[in-house]
Amino acid sequence: MAEIIQKDGTWAFDGETVRIVPGRDRGVSLLRRALGEVAVPLHALAGISFEPGKRSGRLRLRLRNGADPLLQITQGKLDDASDPYRLVVEGDRSGVAEYFVDEVRNALLLDQVDDGPTGRYLLPGPALPIAASAGDGTVAFDGDRIRLSWNWKTEESKSSGGERSLELADVEAVEWLPAAGLENGFLRFVSARSANRTPPKYDPHAIDLWGFRKDPLMALVAAAVAARLPHPYATAAPDAPPASASPLDAALPTAVAPPATGSEAAPQSSDDHDALLRRLRELGELHQAGILTDEEFSLAKKAVLRRM
């Protein structure tokens, strides 16, 4: 188990999942506190890095494109403070951060995790029900229905129609954009009934955002809805195993990969050796649980031993 505890939050890695718990410090963003604990499976990761600094560093997770509905919706437009996959690390804990990075990287290398796009969401998105108030209204989502209501700042032509309700089945897309400079942001739900390119200020299926503190919370609602819509890369479905895959291929897609030979072989570090030992233990547990047959277990074990 690798773990780093900071005022900004706590990250823990058990070999299969990175668990992220936001800190309770007043400086932790509203979005991260509202999102709560996030469990990121190893196969959803594309990488990890630590950026040291004079007073503090930054630990960052990089997820596969399409793995997380929140990142899919925000498209890199979340500010650093609201990014749940970033941790501020105090200067005297940089060694712990580097150890954490090594542990995750070794696991990614050992499992040979694909860092390319995924055809399905690998994280479930924010918990339901969820609601947020910002800009000119409030939006709530319970998994089946989206409700939009207005406040005293809403444009009259928009609020005069009263509260709006949309069935999830009628929603074709959800869009989120933060305010930038003098340009307002918005949260918009696109459906067959949506007004055609009406500015968010007047669109009854949109919340107009002005760049205030609670604006990022609207991204959580957007992500919760997006997680229940068809995935944008679903046709590729790179995560599905081929039809001819054996039980071993499905459960252990890289366990029997042949070791590098000749000029491609690299010396094993002690960290790599420890990771391989952990893999052997995992294979034994899968065999005892009946997930792997005797033959599959023997084949996978030999592949790991060759790499040692």
C-alpha positions as a printed Julia matrix, in Angstrom:
308×3 Matrix{Float64}:
   0.0     0.0     0.0
   1.34    3.42   -1.01
  -0.23    6.44    0.65
   0.35   10.18    0.83
  -1.58   12.37    3.28
  -1.65   16.14    2.8
  -3.85   19.06    3.81
  -5.06   19.12    0.21
  -6.18   15.49    0.39
  -5.14   11.86    0.7
  -4.16    9.49   -2.1
  -3.79    5.73   -1.52
  -2.84    2.96   -3.96
  -3.33   -0.75   -3.24
  -2.02   -2.11   -6.54
  -5.39   -2.01   -8.28
  -7.06    1.29   -7.39
  -6.0     4.86   -6.62
  -8.34    6.24   -3.95
  -8.56   10.01   -3.75
 -10.09   11.72   -0.72
 -10.27   15.53   -0.73
  -8.83   17.37    2.26
 -10.84   19.37    4.77
  -8.69   22.46    4.48
 -10.6    25.66    3.68
  -8.58   26.01    0.49
  -9.97   22.79   -1.02
 -12.37   23.65   -3.83
 -16.16   23.28   -3.6
 -16.14   20.89   -6.56
 -13.68   18.48   -4.97
 -15.49   18.54   -1.64
 -18.87   17.96   -3.31
 -17.47   15.14   -5.45
 -16.04   13.35   -2.42
 -13.95   10.2    -2.61
 -12.98    9.02   -6.09
 -11.8     5.48   -6.81
  -9.76    5.27  -10.01
  -9.13    1.7   -11.26
  -5.66    1.02  -12.61
  -6.96    0.3   -16.13
  -8.43    3.83  -16.28
  -5.0     5.45  -15.89
  -2.78    6.71  -18.67
   0.0     7.95  -16.4
   1.09    9.78  -13.25
   3.64   12.49  -12.58
   5.12   14.59   -9.79
   6.14   18.19  -10.42
   8.41   19.42   -7.59
   8.47   23.08   -6.6
  10.33   25.37   -4.2
   7.63   25.35   -1.54
   5.24   22.71   -2.78
   4.9    20.25   -5.63
   2.04   18.82   -7.67
   1.08   15.18   -7.91
  -1.06   14.55  -11.0
  -2.95   11.58  -12.39
  -3.55   11.38  -16.12
  -6.63    9.37  -17.06
  -7.33    7.68  -20.37
  -9.38    9.78  -22.76
 -13.04    8.92  -22.25
 -12.56    7.09  -18.93
 -14.14    9.74  -16.67
 -17.4    11.57  -17.51
 -16.24   14.64  -15.54
 -13.07   15.02  -17.62
 -15.01   14.23  -20.79
 -17.43   17.08  -20.08
 -14.88   19.65  -18.91
 -12.32   18.95  -21.68
  -9.36   20.38  -19.78
 -11.2    23.59  -18.83
 -11.37   22.91  -15.08
  -9.1    25.21  -13.1
  -6.27   23.52  -11.21
  -7.91   24.02   -7.82
 -11.03   22.12   -8.95
  -9.14   19.27  -10.63
  -9.72   16.12   -8.51
  -6.68   14.44  -10.06
  -4.2    16.99   -8.74
  -2.73   17.02   -5.23
  -0.67   19.81   -3.66
   2.34   18.2    -1.95
   4.29   20.01    0.74
   8.01   20.36    0.07
   9.14   17.96    2.81
   6.91   15.18    1.41
   8.34   15.11   -2.09
  10.07   11.78   -1.39
   6.73   10.18   -0.49
   5.2    11.6    -3.68
   8.01   10.16   -5.8
   7.58    6.76   -4.14
   3.83    6.91   -4.86
   4.56    7.68   -8.53
   6.97    4.75   -8.77
   4.42    2.34   -7.28
   1.7     3.35   -9.73
   4.07    3.34  -12.71
   5.35   -0.14  -11.82
   1.78   -1.43  -11.68
   0.96    0.17  -15.04
   4.09   -1.37  -16.55
   3.48   -4.8   -15.07
  -0.15   -4.92  -16.22
   0.76   -3.23  -19.52
  -2.28   -0.97  -19.22
  -3.39    0.57  -22.51
  -3.13    4.37  -22.26
  -5.3     4.99  -25.33
  -8.96    6.13  -25.48
 -11.64    3.93  -23.96
 -15.03    3.16  -25.47
 -16.88    3.23  -22.16
 -16.75    5.16  -18.92
 -14.52    3.44  -16.37
 -15.62    5.73  -13.54
 -19.29    6.07  -12.54
 -19.41    9.87  -12.27
 -20.84   11.91   -9.37
 -23.29   10.23   -7.0
 -27.05   10.77   -7.36
 -29.24   12.61   -6.64
 -27.29   15.77   -7.35
 -28.19   19.45   -7.46
 -26.33   22.74   -7.84
 -27.19   26.44   -7.83
 -25.16   29.03   -9.7
 -25.61   31.81  -12.21
 -29.27   32.34  -13.06
 -30.7    29.06  -11.79
 -30.66   25.69  -10.07
 -30.44   22.29  -11.71
 -31.24   18.91  -10.11
 -30.85   15.39  -11.51
 -32.09   12.15   -9.97
 -31.01    9.72  -12.69
 -34.24    9.91  -14.69
 -35.28   13.55  -14.81
 -33.5    16.92  -15.01
 -35.21   19.91  -13.38
 -34.22   23.52  -14.0
 -35.56   26.37  -11.87
 -34.81   30.08  -11.86
 -33.87   32.88   -9.48
 -34.42   36.63   -9.38
 -31.47   37.23  -11.71
 -32.93   35.17  -14.57
 -33.94   36.94  -17.77
 -37.73   37.42  -17.68
 -38.36   35.83  -21.06
 -36.69   32.68  -19.74
 -38.19   32.56  -16.24
 -41.73   33.36  -17.35
 -42.23   29.77  -18.5
 -41.56   28.52  -14.96
 -39.56   25.46  -13.96
 -38.46   23.21  -16.81
 -38.22   19.44  -16.72
 -36.45   17.06  -19.08
 -36.54   13.27  -19.16
 -33.07   11.76  -19.52
 -34.35    9.79  -22.52
 -35.02   13.1   -24.31
 -31.5    14.48  -23.76
 -29.18   14.12  -26.73
 -26.13   15.87  -25.26
 -24.96   17.98  -22.34
 -22.56   20.9   -22.69
 -20.56   22.76  -20.03
 -18.33   25.78  -20.47
 -16.83   27.95  -17.72
 -16.95   31.74  -17.84
 -13.76   33.26  -19.25
 -12.95   36.96  -19.15
 -16.02   38.9   -20.21
 -17.66   35.83  -21.75
 -20.27   34.01  -19.68
 -20.21   30.25  -19.31
 -23.14   27.85  -19.35
 -24.56   24.42  -18.65
 -26.86   23.36  -21.49
 -28.99   20.26  -22.09
 -29.53   19.59  -25.78
 -32.7    17.82  -26.85
 -35.1    17.75  -29.76
 -37.11   20.42  -27.93
 -34.15   22.73  -27.37
 -34.23   26.17  -28.91
 -31.89   26.31  -31.88
 -28.62   27.95  -30.74
 -30.43   30.34  -28.4
 -27.93   32.11  -26.09
 -27.89   30.49  -22.61
 -29.24   33.71  -21.13
 -32.56   33.03  -22.92
 -32.44   29.23  -23.33
 -34.88   27.49  -20.91
 -32.73   24.35  -21.08
 -29.54   26.14  -20.0
 -28.03   27.77  -16.92
 -26.14   31.0   -17.6
 -22.86   31.12  -15.61
 -21.02   34.3   -14.68
 -17.73   33.08  -13.24
 -18.6    32.94   -9.55
 -17.37   30.52   -6.9
 -20.14   27.92   -7.28
 -19.96   27.72  -11.07
 -17.74   24.57  -11.14
 -20.46   22.64   -9.29
 -22.49   22.73  -12.5
 -19.77   20.56  -14.07
 -20.65   17.82  -11.57
 -24.29   17.82  -12.66
 -23.18   17.76  -16.3
 -20.91   14.78  -15.6
 -23.68   12.89  -13.77
 -25.94   13.27  -16.82
 -23.16   12.48  -19.32
 -22.33    9.25  -17.45
 -25.83    7.99  -18.33
 -25.78    9.01  -22.0
 -24.18    6.98  -24.81
 -20.4     7.18  -24.66
 -18.92    9.39  -27.42
 -16.38    6.69  -28.36
 -18.69    3.7   -27.89
 -18.33    2.4   -31.45
 -14.59    1.83  -30.96
 -15.06   -0.1   -27.69
 -11.31   -0.74  -27.25
 -11.85   -2.14  -23.75
 -13.92   -5.11  -24.88
 -11.86   -8.33  -25.23
 -11.88  -10.01  -28.66
 -14.55  -12.63  -29.25
 -11.94  -15.39  -29.38
 -10.33  -14.41  -26.08
  -9.82  -17.19  -23.56
 -10.72  -16.83  -19.87
  -7.05  -16.13  -19.19
  -6.98  -13.38  -21.82
 -10.03  -11.72  -20.3
  -8.91  -11.91  -16.67
  -5.18  -11.39  -17.24
  -4.72   -9.65  -20.59
  -0.97   -9.19  -20.19
   0.07  -11.93  -17.79
   1.51  -14.2   -20.51
   3.16  -11.53  -22.63
   6.61  -12.77  -23.69
   9.58  -11.05  -22.08
  11.78   -8.73  -24.09
  14.8   -10.4   -25.62
  18.14   -9.35  -27.04
  18.73   -5.61  -27.2
  15.17   -4.9   -26.01
  15.68   -6.49  -22.58
  16.03   -4.01  -19.73
  17.58   -4.68  -16.3
  15.06   -5.34  -13.54
  14.98   -2.84  -10.68
  14.14   -3.89   -7.11
  10.79   -2.13   -7.51
  10.02   -4.19  -10.63
  10.97   -7.36   -8.74
   8.6    -6.51   -5.88
   5.81   -5.78   -8.36
   6.33   -9.17  -10.0
   6.18  -10.88   -6.62
   2.88   -9.15   -5.93
   1.64  -10.34   -9.33
   2.52  -13.92   -8.43
   0.5   -13.64   -5.24
  -2.45  -12.25   -7.2
  -2.26  -15.14   -9.68
  -2.27  -17.61   -6.78
  -5.39  -15.98   -5.33
  -7.17  -16.11   -8.7
  -6.22  -19.79   -9.04
  -7.49  -20.63   -5.56
 -10.73  -18.77   -6.26
 -11.29  -20.91   -9.36
 -11.06  -17.99  -11.8
  -7.96  -19.5   -13.43
  -7.67  -23.17  -14.39
  -4.55  -25.18  -13.49
  -3.25  -24.79  -17.03
  -3.92  -21.04  -17.17
  -2.3   -20.52  -13.77
   0.8   -22.49  -14.78
   1.12  -20.55  -18.05
   0.72  -17.15  -16.39
   3.14  -18.03  -13.56
   5.81  -19.1   -16.03
   5.44  -15.82  -17.91
   5.94  -13.8   -14.72
   8.91  -15.93  -13.62
  10.58  -15.4   -17.0
  10.36  -11.66  -16.43
  12.09  -12.04  -13.04
